[in-house]
Amino acid sequence: MPLRISVIGCGYVGLVTGACLAEIGHRVVCADRNESITNALKAGKSPIYEPHLDGILARCSREGRLTFTPNTVDAVRSSDIVFICVGVPQLETGDADPSAIERVARLIATASTSAKLVVVRSGVPVETGQKIRHLLAVYSRGDGHNFRVAANPQFLREGTAVADFLHPDRILVGVSEPETEQQLREVYEPILDRRFACPVHSTGCPPCAPATWLATSVQSAELIKHVSNSFLAMKISYANMVGDLCEQIGGDVQQVTRALGLDRRIGPQFLNAGLGFGGPRLPRDIRALCRLADRIGIDFGRRTFICGDPRLAEAAESAGFSVLELPRAVS
């Protein structure tokens, strides 16, 4: 049965999430206060490029399952489930800037006239769910008990986001109540049961293991996102260290890392030696994890995680950037 869902934020995460939820049969309203974005989407122009996304947007809009609006209040009131997908930028200190997500939480609290499930899809620090629950209780018209809060971290890769959404390794939800898990399972049921027409594989989806449904506490789900990306960064840094060893003793790093990746306990992904890691996601999640570890008194190897390896710091300095600035410069 189609569910009524609103997605707040029409950036990369929000647009892919909203489009794919509509593609599997739900009725979705995507809201963004930037009217130029929603007007472009109404006209069939996506602000991002992602394979297969344009076709989904056009088809679901034409069939009435997907609409766009700059009016976030109307979007919230028209839905039973609200996905928060706004950007959470990082400050120079490494802390997340919570202003956008807190603004959305206040808006949901004041605009809602019925019970809502609020799902945090944005990449957020641990304990954000608790803060949102508090804001909903403070700013709601009633006692705040009409809101349930869940975490649903995304693991989408640029360039394969639609395929990643529709054919995930796992679907992770952080919940506090059994009814919240059940409602989220209904959201993803077409993917879990593979009951949808796949827009990625026109001749039929290749055989693959079904997605694992993983329900945890909200705090655990928030932490899983950070530790997953940090572990991938650690593999890159390790491959670079192996590369340094190979340079000194005359080994071939590609041969060594290939052999390493053939071990099924390790796997070949993220073992390509190179400059380090760039882009915004791995460094952002690493810094968030290090800030959390610092706050509770655990040494999580800040220098190794942030720099990736010494060559990344050297490359940053030679280009006139600090290490903290490099991810933004190369992304």
N, C-alpha and C positions, 0 to 999 in steps of 0.2 A: 504494500500500500504506500503510495507516495506521501512523503512527509513535507511539511512546510518549513523551509529553512531560509534564513537570511545569513549572508556573508558580509561582514563589515570590513572594507578594505579591498580595493580592486588592483592591488599590486600583484607581484608574481605569485605569491602563495594564495592570495584570495581569489584571483582570477582562475587559476588552475583548479583550486578546490571547488569553487562555485560551478564552473563549467562541467567538471567531472561528476559532481553530485547530481546535476541536472541530466547528464548523459545516462546515468544509471536509473533515472526515472523520477527523481524528486522534483518538487516545485521550488525553485531557488530565486531569491532576490539578492542581487549583489549591489551593495551601497558603498558610495565613496563621496565624501564631501567636496572633492574636486570635480566640479560639474563638467569641466572639459573632458575628463576621462570618461565619465558616464555618457556624455553626448557622443563621443567617438565610438564607444561600444554600442550604443543604440544604432549608430550609422554603419555598424559592421566593421569597425577599425579597432583592432586590438593594440594596446600600448606596448605589448611584449610579443616576441616571436617564440613560439614553442611548437615543434612538429605536432600536427594533428589538432592543435588547439583551435585554429580558425574555423575548421570544419565543424567542430563541436559547438562553438559559439553560434555559428550561423544556423545550424540545424536546431539546436535547443531553443534559440530565440524565435525561429520561425514556427516551431511547434508549441510555443507558449510556456515551456517549462523553465525558461531563464529570462529574467528581466533585470534592468539596471536603473538605478535611481540615485540622485544626490541627496534624497531625503532619508536620512538614517532612521529618523523616528518612525516613519511609515514602514520602513523595512522591518524594524524590530517588532512593531505591533502586529504585522501580518504573519509572523512566524511563531512556531513553537520551539525551534532550536536556533540559537544565534551562534555562529562561528566568528570569533574575533581573529582577524587576519591582518591587522594593521602592523606597520613597521615598528620595530623596537631598536632604534639606533644605539650605538655605544658611545659613551663619553670618553674623553681623553684619559680619564682615570681607569678605564676598563669596566666601570659600572654601566649598566643598561639605563637608558633614559626612559622612564616609565610613563612619561606624560601622555603620550598618545593612547596607550592601552588603558590608563586610568580615566582619560576623558571618555573613552567608549564605555567603560564600566559605569560611569556616572550617567551617561546618556541612556544606557539600557535600563538602569534602575529607575530613572525619572519618567521614561517614555512608556514602560511596560504597563499594560492593563490586565495582564494574565500571567500565569506561571510560565517560566522560561527555563530551558536548559542552556546555559552559557558555556560554550566550548572554546577553550583557548588553543588556537592553532598556530599563533605567532611563536617565533623562537624567543622564549622568555627565561629569565633567571629562576632558579629554584625558589619556591615559596611565593611565586606570583599568584598562584591559585588562591592561597589564603588571603592575600591582599585584595583580590577581586571579590572574593566572598564577603570580606569586610566592607568594601565600598558599596556593594549591592545592598547590604543590610542597612548601611548608614543613609544612603540616598533614596531608597525605595519609599514608596508611599505607604506601604504596610510595614510588616515586621521583618521583611527580608526573607521569610521562609518560603516565598514563592519562587525562589531562584535556587537552582542547583548548578554547581560549577564542575567542569571536567577539563582535563588536559588531553589533547590529541596531537602530539608533536608530528610534524611532517618530515619525511625522509626523501624528498624529491631532489633529483639531480637535473640541473639545467641541460636541456637537450633531449631528455628522456622523461620529463615530468609527467606527461599524460600516461605513458606506459607504466611508470613507477606507481602512479596513483591507482590505476586499474588492475595492475598485476604486482601487488606489493609482496615483499617477503613476510612482513608482519604488519598488523594494524594494532597500534599501541594506544590504549586509552587509560587515562588516570581518573579514577572515580572514587566517590565516597559512599555511594548508595547503590544497592542492587538494581533499583529501577533506572538509574542513570546508565549503568552498563547495558541494560536491556534496550533502552532507547537508542543508544549509540550502535548497538548490534543491528537494530532495525535500519539505521542509516546505511550501514555497510553490508547489509545482508546480500544485495545483488552481487557484490564483489566476492564475498565469502562463498556464495553458492554458484558463482559464475553464471548469473542469469542476466546478462546484458549483451547487446550487440557491440562487439569490440571495434572501436574506430581505428585502432592501431594495426590490427591484423585482419585485413579484408577477406582473406581466404581461410581464416580459422586460426585460433591462438595455438602456439606451439605447446607441447606438453610441459607442464611445470608443476611443482608442488603447490598445493593450495596455501593461501595466506594463513599465517598463524595469528589467531586472535589472542591478544595479550592484554589483560586487564590488571592494572596495578593501582596503588594509591596515587593521588595527584602528585605528591612530592616525588615519588619514584619515577613517574613518567617524565616529569620535568628534568630530573637528573639523568635519565637514560639518554635523552637527546644530547646533552653536553658530553657525557662520557663516551658515547658512540663516536662523535666527531673527533674528540680528543684522542681516542685510540687510533683512528685513521691517521691523524696527524703524527702520532708517535711512530706508526709504521713507515711513513714517509721519511721522518727524521732518522729512523733506524737504517733504512735503505741508503740514505746519504752517508751515514757513518760507515756502512759496509763499503760504499764507493771510495771513501777516503782510504780505507784499509787496502782496497784493491790497487789504488794508485801507488801506494807505498811498496807493495810486494809484487806488483806486476800481474795481479789477477784481473779477470774480466768481470766487471760488476754485473753485466747482463746475464752472464752464465750463472753467477753465484745467486742472484736474486731469483732467477727462473727456477733453479733447483730448490731454493728456499720456499718459493710459492707452490711447488708441487706437493709439499707436505700438506695434507688435508686439514691438519690442525691449524695451519697458518693461512693458506690460500694466497693467490697471486695478486690480488687487488692492492693498490696503494703501495707497491714495492718498486716503483720506478724511481731510480735515483735521479736527482736533478738539482735545481736551484733551491728547492724547498717547497713550501706551499704558499700559494697566493689566493686572491679572491677574498671575499668578506666572511665566509661562513666558518671555516675551520678556525682562523684566528679569533673570531668573535666568541665562539663557544669555548675555546681554550681559555681566553681571558676571563670569561664568566666563571668557568670552573676554578681557575686559580684564585679569583676574588672570593669565591665561596670558601675555598680551602683556607685562604689566609684568615678569613673572618672567624672560622671555627678552630684555627690553630693547627692545620695539617699542611706539611710541606709537600706541594704537588709538583715540584720541579719547574717553577715559573720560567726560568731562563731557557731551559730546553724546549718547553712547549711553545713559548711565544716565538722564539727565533727559528725553530725547526732545526737548524744547524748553523754553525758560525758563518757559512757562506752567505746565508740569507741576510744576516746583519751586515756583512761586508758589502754585499750588493746594494743594500739600502743606503749605506753611508756614501758609497761611490756615486750613487744617483742623486744624492742630496736629500734623502729622506731619513727619518728615524725608523727604527724597526716597527714601531706602532703605526706609522703612517704608510708603510709599504703595502699592506693588504689593500688599502683604499686606492693606492696609486696604480696597482697592477690589475685591479678588478674592473 
